[in-house]
Amino acid sequence: MPMKRFHNRAKIVQVEDVARDTVRLCLQVAEIADQVEPGQFVMLGPLAPDSHDPFLNRPFSVHACHDDIIELLIGVVGRGSRMLSEFVPGQDLYVLGPLGSGFQVPAGAKHMVLVGGGLGIAPLFYLAQHCSRLAAKTVLLYGAGNSEQLLSTVTLTDLGVELALATDDGSAGHHGHAGDLLLNWIAAQPEARGRDTYLATCGPEKMMAAVAAIGREHDFQVEVSLEARMACGVGACLGCTAFDVQGKAVRVCHEGPVFPAGEVFGP
């Protein structure tokens, strides 16, 4: 049965600074929380219900979900995201979702390896929660610019998710990139080869391309989650068209945001 979309007022229950220039926004919206799958997203807006300023709604991956609450990560980089960070509990936001196609975790995979860079951690956090409930080993390889940009991962380690960190400046974890962590993990897991390993990644495009290439070399099943500017979130405006697959335009919001890596970066 097709998943329903809901465009409702959602009550803000928590706004919390969780890293430098990063806010966690928790919304009470049972209709979405009951349906949303890892990798899907919602559109927020209008930010001011009585105004069209700022004009466009904004997409955000679902970062976590529990009971009737969805959690979103807001990177405070411009006027719209600054407005979101200044909302307070008790206020309402308009939310449309769940939207897009999420991760397709293959049945029977023995290793779940998730590689995230920067705010690309958002959908992978929820995916890690999901994978932790499956009978498979789950590892999250997480990189950021420095220690101040890293989110707490205590919730995941409490669930038994294995964790490795990297920072560009070496202030926490490995001095390097998340892709380095994947090479280290493969070297330490000689049995993790072929289709019994599922690899998912989200973050900067260069990082995802490198991760996809490593996964292809080892014949892993690889999916990537893309980010794009969006106006509608439902495939109507074609503003987030990213690439062609067999001559057909693909929309990040509708066919994605999660794609097989081969469709994005080549076989």
ChimeraX commands (.cxc) that place a marker at each C-alpha (Angstrom):
marker #1 position 0.00,0.00,0.00 radius 0.5
marker #1 position 1.42,3.44,-0.91 radius 0.5
marker #1 position 2.65,5.46,2.02 radius 0.5
marker #1 position 0.45,8.42,2.93 radius 0.5
marker #1 position 1.82,11.93,3.15 radius 0.5
marker #1 position 0.66,14.28,5.85 radius 0.5
marker #1 position 0.81,18.07,5.77 radius 0.5
marker #1 position 0.05,18.95,9.36 radius 0.5
marker #1 position 0.95,21.28,12.12 radius 0.5
marker #1 position 3.55,19.59,14.31 radius 0.5
marker #1 position 4.21,20.74,17.84 radius 0.5
marker #1 position 7.82,21.45,18.79 radius 0.5
marker #1 position 8.72,19.55,21.95 radius 0.5
marker #1 position 12.47,20.21,22.13 radius 0.5
marker #1 position 15.11,22.44,20.55 radius 0.5
marker #1 position 18.67,21.61,21.59 radius 0.5
marker #1 position 22.17,22.63,20.54 radius 0.5
marker #1 position 23.95,19.33,19.88 radius 0.5
marker #1 position 27.16,20.48,18.13 radius 0.5
marker #1 position 28.66,23.66,16.79 radius 0.5
marker #1 position 26.09,25.36,14.53 radius 0.5
marker #1 position 23.85,22.29,14.76 radius 0.5
marker #1 position 20.45,22.05,16.44 radius 0.5
marker #1 position 18.25,19.05,17.10 radius 0.5
marker #1 position 14.58,19.82,16.53 radius 0.5
marker #1 position 12.06,17.36,18.00 radius 0.5
marker #1 position 8.53,17.44,16.59 radius 0.5
marker #1 position 5.41,15.70,17.84 radius 0.5
marker #1 position 3.67,14.42,14.71 radius 0.5
marker #1 position 2.32,10.90,15.18 radius 0.5
marker #1 position 1.03,10.53,11.61 radius 0.5
marker #1 position 4.59,10.78,10.25 radius 0.5
marker #1 position 6.35,9.00,13.11 radius 0.5
marker #1 position 4.14,5.95,12.57 radius 0.5
marker #1 position 5.24,5.58,8.94 radius 0.5
marker #1 position 8.64,7.12,8.29 radius 0.5
marker #1 position 11.45,4.79,7.21 radius 0.5
marker #1 position 15.22,5.37,7.52 radius 0.5
marker #1 position 16.41,7.59,4.69 radius 0.5
marker #1 position 13.13,9.41,4.15 radius 0.5
marker #1 position 12.71,13.12,4.78 radius 0.5
marker #1 position 10.16,15.82,5.58 radius 0.5
marker #1 position 9.60,19.35,4.30 radius 0.5
marker #1 position 9.29,22.12,6.88 radius 0.5
marker #1 position 7.43,25.32,6.15 radius 0.5
marker #1 position 6.16,27.86,5.83 radius 0.5
marker #1 position 8.38,28.96,8.68 radius 0.5
marker #1 position 6.09,31.90,9.35 radius 0.5
marker #1 position 2.51,30.68,8.70 radius 0.5
marker #1 position 1.20,34.18,7.98 radius 0.5
marker #1 position 4.02,35.08,5.61 radius 0.5
marker #1 position 5.82,33.83,2.48 radius 0.5
marker #1 position 9.17,35.05,3.81 radius 0.5
marker #1 position 11.28,32.94,3.48 radius 0.5
marker #1 position 9.42,31.63,0.45 radius 0.5
marker #1 position 10.62,28.03,0.02 radius 0.5
marker #1 position 10.01,25.11,2.36 radius 0.5
marker #1 position 13.09,23.18,3.48 radius 0.5
marker #1 position 13.89,19.43,3.37 radius 0.5
marker #1 position 15.37,17.59,6.35 radius 0.5
marker #1 position 16.21,13.90,6.74 radius 0.5
marker #1 position 14.63,12.20,9.72 radius 0.5
marker #1 position 17.43,11.78,12.23 radius 0.5
marker #1 position 15.58,9.65,14.79 radius 0.5
marker #1 position 12.06,8.49,15.53 radius 0.5
marker #1 position 10.41,7.24,18.70 radius 0.5
marker #1 position 6.80,7.05,19.87 radius 0.5
marker #1 position 5.06,10.02,18.18 radius 0.5
marker #1 position 8.24,12.12,17.88 radius 0.5
marker #1 position 10.52,12.69,14.90 radius 0.5
marker #1 position 13.92,14.34,15.33 radius 0.5
marker #1 position 15.65,16.50,12.73 radius 0.5
marker #1 position 19.18,17.95,12.57 radius 0.5
marker #1 position 19.36,21.59,11.55 radius 0.5
marker #1 position 22.69,22.93,10.34 radius 0.5
marker #1 position 22.56,26.67,11.06 radius 0.5
marker #1 position 24.03,28.14,7.88 radius 0.5
marker #1 position 21.59,30.80,6.66 radius 0.5
marker #1 position 18.55,32.88,7.48 radius 0.5
marker #1 position 15.99,30.08,7.21 radius 0.5
marker #1 position 17.94,27.61,9.33 radius 0.5
marker #1 position 18.63,30.38,11.85 radius 0.5
marker #1 position 14.87,30.97,12.11 radius 0.5
marker #1 position 14.34,27.25,12.76 radius 0.5
marker #1 position 16.99,27.22,15.48 radius 0.5
marker #1 position 15.17,30.05,17.27 radius 0.5
marker #1 position 11.82,28.25,17.58 radius 0.5
marker #1 position 10.90,27.19,21.11 radius 0.5
marker #1 position 8.97,24.23,22.58 radius 0.5
marker #1 position 5.22,24.70,22.31 radius 0.5
marker #1 position 5.32,26.42,18.94 radius 0.5
marker #1 position 3.99,24.75,15.79 radius 0.5
marker #1 position 5.54,24.10,12.40 radius 0.5
marker #1 position 3.99,22.86,9.19 radius 0.5
marker #1 position 5.44,19.49,8.18 radius 0.5
marker #1 position 4.93,17.50,4.99 radius 0.5
marker #1 position 6.01,13.88,4.98 radius 0.5
marker #1 position 7.19,11.22,5.00 radius 0.5
marker #1 position 8.75,11.81,1.57 radius 0.5
marker #1 position 11.14,10.03,-0.78 radius 0.5
marker #1 position 12.56,6.54,-0.94 radius 0.5
marker #1 position 14.57,5.30,2.00 radius 0.5
marker #1 position 17.34,2.75,2.49 radius 0.5
marker #1 position 16.67,-0.80,1.30 radius 0.5
marker #1 position 18.57,-2.95,3.78 radius 0.5
marker #1 position 19.01,-6.37,2.17 radius 0.5
marker #1 position 17.68,-9.38,4.02 radius 0.5
marker #1 position 20.41,-11.66,5.25 radius 0.5
marker #1 position 23.28,-9.17,5.23 radius 0.5
marker #1 position 25.77,-10.03,7.97 radius 0.5
marker #1 position 27.54,-6.66,8.17 radius 0.5
marker #1 position 25.89,-3.23,8.13 radius 0.5
marker #1 position 28.48,-0.50,7.56 radius 0.5
marker #1 position 27.31,3.12,7.64 radius 0.5
marker #1 position 29.69,5.92,6.61 radius 0.5
marker #1 position 28.68,9.50,7.38 radius 0.5
marker #1 position 30.39,12.85,6.95 radius 0.5
marker #1 position 29.24,16.08,8.61 radius 0.5
marker #1 position 25.46,16.51,8.62 radius 0.5
marker #1 position 25.29,13.40,6.46 radius 0.5
marker #1 position 25.07,11.65,9.82 radius 0.5
marker #1 position 21.38,12.65,10.03 radius 0.5
marker #1 position 19.73,9.79,8.07 radius 0.5
marker #1 position 22.44,7.29,9.05 radius 0.5
marker #1 position 21.69,7.75,12.76 radius 0.5
marker #1 position 18.12,6.59,12.21 radius 0.5
marker #1 position 19.34,3.78,9.93 radius 0.5
marker #1 position 21.76,2.63,12.63 radius 0.5
marker #1 position 18.88,2.47,15.11 radius 0.5
marker #1 position 16.98,0.32,12.62 radius 0.5
marker #1 position 19.95,-1.95,11.82 radius 0.5
marker #1 position 20.67,-2.49,15.53 radius 0.5
marker #1 position 17.35,-4.33,15.78 radius 0.5
marker #1 position 18.36,-6.76,13.04 radius 0.5
marker #1 position 20.50,-9.86,13.54 radius 0.5
marker #1 position 23.59,-8.27,11.99 radius 0.5
marker #1 position 26.71,-6.46,13.10 radius 0.5
marker #1 position 26.27,-2.70,12.69 radius 0.5
marker #1 position 29.15,-0.22,12.56 radius 0.5
marker #1 position 28.97,3.54,12.14 radius 0.5
marker #1 position 32.02,5.31,10.70 radius 0.5
marker #1 position 31.53,9.02,11.34 radius 0.5
marker #1 position 33.67,11.97,10.31 radius 0.5
marker #1 position 33.50,15.73,10.85 radius 0.5
marker #1 position 35.74,18.75,10.57 radius 0.5
marker #1 position 36.65,18.83,14.27 radius 0.5
marker #1 position 35.51,17.58,17.66 radius 0.5
marker #1 position 33.09,20.50,18.14 radius 0.5
marker #1 position 31.14,19.39,15.06 radius 0.5
marker #1 position 30.68,15.79,16.21 radius 0.5
marker #1 position 27.32,14.73,17.63 radius 0.5
marker #1 position 27.02,12.51,20.67 radius 0.5
marker #1 position 26.59,8.88,19.67 radius 0.5
marker #1 position 25.91,7.47,23.15 radius 0.5
marker #1 position 22.39,6.46,22.11 radius 0.5
marker #1 position 23.80,4.24,19.38 radius 0.5
marker #1 position 26.58,2.67,21.42 radius 0.5
marker #1 position 23.99,1.83,24.06 radius 0.5
marker #1 position 22.18,-0.11,21.33 radius 0.5
marker #1 position 25.33,-2.07,20.51 radius 0.5
marker #1 position 26.37,-0.16,17.40 radius 0.5
marker #1 position 30.14,-0.20,16.91 radius 0.5
marker #1 position 31.55,3.29,16.39 radius 0.5
marker #1 position 34.68,4.84,14.90 radius 0.5
marker #1 position 35.30,8.59,14.61 radius 0.5
marker #1 position 37.47,10.76,12.38 radius 0.5
marker #1 position 38.12,14.50,12.26 radius 0.5
marker #1 position 39.89,16.54,9.62 radius 0.5
marker #1 position 42.09,18.25,12.23 radius 0.5
marker #1 position 42.72,15.20,14.42 radius 0.5
marker #1 position 40.97,16.72,17.46 radius 0.5
marker #1 position 38.95,13.51,17.97 radius 0.5
marker #1 position 39.38,9.98,16.69 radius 0.5
marker #1 position 41.34,9.26,13.52 radius 0.5
marker #1 position 43.14,12.21,11.93 radius 0.5
marker #1 position 41.60,12.04,8.48 radius 0.5
marker #1 position 38.33,11.27,6.74 radius 0.5
marker #1 position 35.47,8.82,7.14 radius 0.5
marker #1 position 36.65,6.99,4.03 radius 0.5
marker #1 position 39.89,6.18,5.86 radius 0.5
marker #1 position 37.82,4.55,8.60 radius 0.5
marker #1 position 36.19,2.29,6.02 radius 0.5
marker #1 position 39.58,1.08,4.76 radius 0.5
marker #1 position 40.67,0.44,8.34 radius 0.5
marker #1 position 37.48,-1.49,9.06 radius 0.5
marker #1 position 37.89,-3.66,5.95 radius 0.5
marker #1 position 41.50,-4.44,6.89 radius 0.5
marker #1 position 40.33,-5.61,10.32 radius 0.5
marker #1 position 37.42,-7.65,8.94 radius 0.5
marker #1 position 38.87,-10.07,6.36 radius 0.5
marker #1 position 35.63,-12.07,6.39 radius 0.5
marker #1 position 33.58,-9.03,5.30 radius 0.5
marker #1 position 33.62,-9.49,1.57 radius 0.5
marker #1 position 30.99,-9.68,-1.12 radius 0.5
marker #1 position 27.24,-9.38,-0.91 radius 0.5
marker #1 position 26.95,-10.21,2.78 radius 0.5
marker #1 position 28.08,-6.63,3.53 radius 0.5
marker #1 position 25.69,-3.72,3.16 radius 0.5
marker #1 position 27.28,-0.27,2.91 radius 0.5
marker #1 position 25.33,3.01,3.20 radius 0.5
marker #1 position 26.80,6.49,3.03 radius 0.5
marker #1 position 25.73,10.12,3.22 radius 0.5
marker #1 position 27.80,13.29,3.28 radius 0.5
marker #1 position 29.99,15.33,0.93 radius 0.5
marker #1 position 29.88,14.09,-2.66 radius 0.5
marker #1 position 33.63,13.42,-2.89 radius 0.5
marker #1 position 33.47,11.32,0.27 radius 0.5
marker #1 position 30.50,9.32,-1.01 radius 0.5
marker #1 position 32.21,8.73,-4.36 radius 0.5
marker #1 position 35.30,7.40,-2.57 radius 0.5
marker #1 position 33.20,5.18,-0.30 radius 0.5
marker #1 position 31.23,3.86,-3.29 radius 0.5
marker #1 position 34.46,3.02,-5.11 radius 0.5
marker #1 position 35.75,1.08,-2.11 radius 0.5
marker #1 position 32.46,-0.78,-1.82 radius 0.5
marker #1 position 32.48,-1.60,-5.54 radius 0.5
marker #1 position 36.02,-2.96,-5.27 radius 0.5
marker #1 position 34.90,-5.37,-2.54 radius 0.5
marker #1 position 31.55,-6.21,-4.16 radius 0.5
marker #1 position 29.52,-4.77,-1.27 radius 0.5
marker #1 position 25.89,-3.78,-1.67 radius 0.5
marker #1 position 26.13,0.03,-1.58 radius 0.5
marker #1 position 23.52,2.77,-1.28 radius 0.5
marker #1 position 24.05,6.53,-1.17 radius 0.5
marker #1 position 21.79,9.24,0.21 radius 0.5
marker #1 position 21.91,12.48,-1.80 radius 0.5
marker #1 position 21.27,16.02,-0.67 radius 0.5
marker #1 position 19.69,18.64,-2.93 radius 0.5
marker #1 position 17.87,21.95,-2.81 radius 0.5
marker #1 position 14.15,21.33,-3.14 radius 0.5
marker #1 position 11.07,23.45,-3.61 radius 0.5
marker #1 position 8.19,20.97,-3.42 radius 0.5
marker #1 position 9.58,17.65,-2.15 radius 0.5
marker #1 position 7.11,15.59,-4.19 radius 0.5
marker #1 position 8.67,15.53,-7.68 radius 0.5
marker #1 position 6.50,18.17,-9.31 radius 0.5
marker #1 position 8.88,21.11,-9.71 radius 0.5
marker #1 position 11.91,19.18,-11.10 radius 0.5
marker #1 position 14.15,21.53,-9.13 radius 0.5
marker #1 position 16.17,18.69,-7.61 radius 0.5
marker #1 position 16.84,16.68,-10.80 radius 0.5
marker #1 position 20.29,15.24,-10.23 radius 0.5
marker #1 position 21.29,12.90,-13.05 radius 0.5
marker #1 position 20.02,10.64,-15.83 radius 0.5
marker #1 position 19.48,6.91,-15.51 radius 0.5
marker #1 position 19.13,5.25,-18.92 radius 0.5
marker #1 position 18.14,8.60,-20.41 radius 0.5
marker #1 position 15.55,9.37,-17.75 radius 0.5
marker #1 position 15.80,12.36,-15.42 radius 0.5
marker #1 position 15.92,11.29,-11.78 radius 0.5
marker #1 position 14.56,13.50,-9.00 radius 0.5
marker #1 position 16.30,13.36,-5.64 radius 0.5
marker #1 position 13.04,13.99,-3.78 radius 0.5
marker #1 position 10.94,11.36,-5.55 radius 0.5
marker #1 position 13.10,8.49,-6.85 radius 0.5
marker #1 position 15.59,9.23,-4.04 radius 0.5
marker #1 position 17.08,10.56,-1.91 radius 0.5
marker #1 position 18.56,7.06,-1.50 radius 0.5
marker #1 position 19.93,5.40,-4.65 radius 0.5
marker #1 position 22.07,2.37,-5.47 radius 0.5
marker #1 position 25.61,3.72,-5.66 radius 0.5
marker #1 position 26.07,2.41,-9.19 radius 0.5
marker #1 position 23.29,4.67,-10.47 radius 0.5
marker #1 position 24.99,7.76,-9.08 radius 0.5
marker #1 position 28.71,7.05,-9.45 radius 0.5
marker #1 position 28.73,4.39,-12.15 radius 0.5
marker #1 position 29.13,0.61,-12.05 radius 0.5
marker link #1:1,2 radius 0.2
marker link #1:2,3 radius 0.2
marker link #1:3,4 radius 0.2
marker link #1:4,5 radius 0.2
marker link #1:5,6 radius 0.2
marker link #1:6,7 radius 0.2
marker link #1:7,8 radius 0.2
marker link #1:8,9 radius 0.2
marker link #1:9,10 radius 0.2
marker link #1:10,11 radius 0.2
marker link #1:11,12 radius 0.2
marker link #1:12,13 radius 0.2
marker link #1:13,14 radius 0.2
marker link #1:14,15 radius 0.2
marker link #1:15,16 radius 0.2
marker link #1:16,17 radius 0.2
marker link #1:17,18 radius 0.2
marker link #1:18,19 radius 0.2
marker link #1:19,20 radius 0.2
marker link #1:20,21 radius 0.2
marker link #1:21,22 radius 0.2
marker link #1:22,23 radius 0.2
marker link #1:23,24 radius 0.2
marker link #1:24,25 radius 0.2
marker link #1:25,26 radius 0.2
marker link #1:26,27 radius 0.2
marker link #1:27,28 radius 0.2
marker link #1:28,29 radius 0.2
marker link #1:29,30 radius 0.2
marker link #1:30,31 radius 0.2
marker link #1:31,32 radius 0.2
marker link #1:32,33 radius 0.2
marker link #1:33,34 radius 0.2
marker link #1:34,35 radius 0.2
marker link #1:35,36 radius 0.2
marker link #1:36,37 radius 0.2
marker link #1:37,38 radius 0.2
marker link #1:38,39 radius 0.2
marker link #1:39,40 radius 0.2
marker link #1:40,41 radius 0.2
marker link #1:41,42 radius 0.2
marker link #1:42,43 radius 0.2
marker link #1:43,44 radius 0.2
marker link #1:44,45 radius 0.2
marker link #1:45,46 radius 0.2
marker link #1:46,47 radius 0.2
marker link #1:47,48 radius 0.2
marker link #1:48,49 radius 0.2
marker link #1:49,50 radius 0.2
marker link #1:50,51 radius 0.2
marker link #1:51,52 radius 0.2
marker link #1:52,53 radius 0.2
marker link #1:53,54 radius 0.2
marker link #1:54,55 radius 0.2
marker link #1:55,56 radius 0.2
marker link #1:56,57 radius 0.2
marker link #1:57,58 radius 0.2
marker link #1:58,59 radius 0.2
marker link #1:59,60 radius 0.2
marker link #1:60,61 radius 0.2
marker link #1:61,62 radius 0.2
marker link #1:62,63 radius 0.2
marker link #1:63,64 radius 0.2
marker link #1:64,65 radius 0.2
marker link #1:65,66 radius 0.2
marker link #1:66,67 radius 0.2
marker link #1:67,68 radius 0.2
marker link #1:68,69 radius 0.2
marker link #1:69,70 radius 0.2
marker link #1:70,71 radius 0.2
marker link #1:71,72 radius 0.2
marker link #1:72,73 radius 0.2
marker link #1:73,74 radius 0.2
marker link #1:74,75 radius 0.2
marker link #1:75,76 radius 0.2
marker link #1:76,77 radius 0.2
marker link #1:77,78 radius 0.2
marker link #1:78,79 radius 0.2
marker link #1:79,80 radius 0.2
marker link #1:80,81 radius 0.2
marker link #1:81,82 radius 0.2
marker link #1:82,83 radius 0.2
marker link #1:83,84 radius 0.2
marker link #1:84,85 radius 0.2
marker link #1:85,86 radius 0.2
marker link #1:86,87 radius 0.2
marker link #1:87,88 radius 0.2
marker link #1:88,89 radius 0.2
marker link #1:89,90 radius 0.2
marker link #1:90,91 radius 0.2
marker link #1:91,92 radius 0.2
marker link #1:92,93 radius 0.2
marker link #1:93,94 radius 0.2
marker link #1:94,95 radius 0.2
marker link #1:95,96 radius 0.2
marker link #1:96,97 radius 0.2
marker link #1:97,98 radius 0.2
marker link #1:98,99 radius 0.2
marker link #1:99,100 radius 0.2
marker link #1:100,101 radius 0.2
marker link #1:101,102 radius 0.2
marker link #1:102,103 radius 0.2
marker link #1:103,104 radius 0.2
marker link #1:104,105 radius 0.2
marker link #1:105,106 radius 0.2
marker link #1:106,107 radius 0.2
marker link #1:107,108 radius 0.2
marker link #1:108,109 radius 0.2
marker link #1:109,110 radius 0.2
marker link #1:110,111 radius 0.2
marker link #1:111,112 radius 0.2
marker link #1:112,113 radius 0.2
marker link #1:113,114 radius 0.2
marker link #1:114,115 radius 0.2
marker link #1:115,116 radius 0.2
marker link #1:116,117 radius 0.2
marker link #1:117,118 radius 0.2
marker link #1:118,119 radius 0.2
marker link #1:119,120 radius 0.2
marker link #1:120,121 radius 0.2
marker link #1:121,122 radius 0.2
marker link #1:122,123 radius 0.2
marker link #1:123,124 radius 0.2
marker link #1:124,125 radius 0.2
marker link #1:125,126 radius 0.2
marker link #1:126,127 radius 0.2
marker link #1:127,128 radius 0.2
marker link #1:128,129 radius 0.2
marker link #1:129,130 radius 0.2
marker link #1:130,131 radius 0.2
marker link #1:131,132 radius 0.2
marker link #1:132,133 radius 0.2
marker link #1:133,134 radius 0.2
marker link #1:134,135 radius 0.2
marker link #1:135,136 radius 0.2
marker link #1:136,137 radius 0.2
marker link #1:137,138 radius 0.2
marker link #1:138,139 radius 0.2
marker link #1:139,140 radius 0.2
marker link #1:140,141 radius 0.2
marker link #1:141,142 radius 0.2
marker link #1:142,143 radius 0.2
marker link #1:143,144 radius 0.2
marker link #1:144,145 radius 0.2
marker link #1:145,146 radius 0.2
marker link #1:146,147 radius 0.2
marker link #1:147,148 radius 0.2
marker link #1:148,149 radius 0.2
marker link #1:149,150 radius 0.2
marker link #1:150,151 radius 0.2
marker link #1:151,152 radius 0.2
marker link #1:152,153 radius 0.2
marker link #1:153,154 radius 0.2
marker link #1:154,155 radius 0.2
marker link #1:155,156 radius 0.2
marker link #1:156,157 radius 0.2
marker link #1:157,158 radius 0.2
marker link #1:158,159 radius 0.2
marker link #1:159,160 radius 0.2
marker link #1:160,161 radius 0.2
marker link #1:161,162 radius 0.2
marker link #1:162,163 radius 0.2
marker link #1:163,164 radius 0.2
marker link #1:164,165 radius 0.2
marker link #1:165,166 radius 0.2
marker link #1:166,167 radius 0.2
marker link #1:167,168 radius 0.2
marker link #1:168,169 radius 0.2
marker link #1:169,170 radius 0.2
marker link #1:170,171 radius 0.2
marker link #1:171,172 radius 0.2
marker link #1:172,173 radius 0.2
marker link #1:173,174 radius 0.2
marker link #1:174,175 radius 0.2
marker link #1:175,176 radius 0.2
marker link #1:176,177 radius 0.2
marker link #1:177,178 radius 0.2
marker link #1:178,179 radius 0.2
marker link #1:179,180 radius 0.2
marker link #1:180,181 radius 0.2
marker link #1:181,182 radius 0.2
marker link #1:182,183 radius 0.2
marker link #1:183,184 radius 0.2
marker link #1:184,185 radius 0.2
marker link #1:185,186 radius 0.2
marker link #1:186,187 radius 0.2
marker link #1:187,188 radius 0.2
marker link #1:188,189 radius 0.2
marker link #1:189,190 radius 0.2
marker link #1:190,191 radius 0.2
marker link #1:191,192 radius 0.2
marker link #1:192,193 radius 0.2
marker link #1:193,194 radius 0.2
marker link #1:194,195 radius 0.2
marker link #1:195,196 radius 0.2
marker link #1:196,197 radius 0.2
marker link #1:197,198 radius 0.2
marker link #1:198,199 radius 0.2
marker link #1:199,200 radius 0.2
marker link #1:200,201 radius 0.2
marker link #1:201,202 radius 0.2
marker link #1:202,203 radius 0.2
marker link #1:203,204 radius 0.2
marker link #1:204,205 radius 0.2
marker link #1:205,206 radius 0.2
marker link #1:206,207 radius 0.2
marker link #1:207,208 radius 0.2
marker link #1:208,209 radius 0.2
marker link #1:209,210 radius 0.2
marker link #1:210,211 radius 0.2
marker link #1:211,212 radius 0.2
marker link #1:212,213 radius 0.2
marker link #1:213,214 radius 0.2
marker link #1:214,215 radius 0.2
marker link #1:215,216 radius 0.2
marker link #1:216,217 radius 0.2
marker link #1:217,218 radius 0.2
marker link #1:218,219 radius 0.2
marker link #1:219,220 radius 0.2
marker link #1:220,221 radius 0.2
marker link #1:221,222 radius 0.2
marker link #1:222,223 radius 0.2
marker link #1:223,224 radius 0.2
marker link #1:224,225 radius 0.2
marker link #1:225,226 radius 0.2
marker link #1:226,227 radius 0.2
marker link #1:227,228 radius 0.2
marker link #1:228,229 radius 0.2
marker link #1:229,230 radius 0.2
marker link #1:230,231 radius 0.2
marker link #1:231,232 radius 0.2
marker link #1:232,233 radius 0.2
marker link #1:233,234 radius 0.2
marker link #1:234,235 radius 0.2
marker link #1:235,236 radius 0.2
marker link #1:236,237 radius 0.2
marker link #1:237,238 radius 0.2
marker link #1:238,239 radius 0.2
marker link #1:239,240 radius 0.2
marker link #1:240,241 radius 0.2
marker link #1:241,242 radius 0.2
marker link #1:242,243 radius 0.2
marker link #1:243,244 radius 0.2
marker link #1:244,245 radius 0.2
marker link #1:245,246 radius 0.2
marker link #1:246,247 radius 0.2
marker link #1:247,248 radius 0.2
marker link #1:248,249 radius 0.2
marker link #1:249,250 radius 0.2
marker link #1:250,251 radius 0.2
marker link #1:251,252 radius 0.2
marker link #1:252,253 radius 0.2
marker link #1:253,254 radius 0.2
marker link #1:254,255 radius 0.2
marker link #1:255,256 radius 0.2
marker link #1:256,257 radius 0.2
marker link #1:257,258 radius 0.2
marker link #1:258,259 radius 0.2
marker link #1:259,260 radius 0.2
marker link #1:260,261 radius 0.2
marker link #1:261,262 radius 0.2
marker link #1:262,263 radius 0.2
marker link #1:263,264 radius 0.2
marker link #1:264,265 radius 0.2
marker link #1:265,266 radius 0.2
marker link #1:266,267 radius 0.2
view
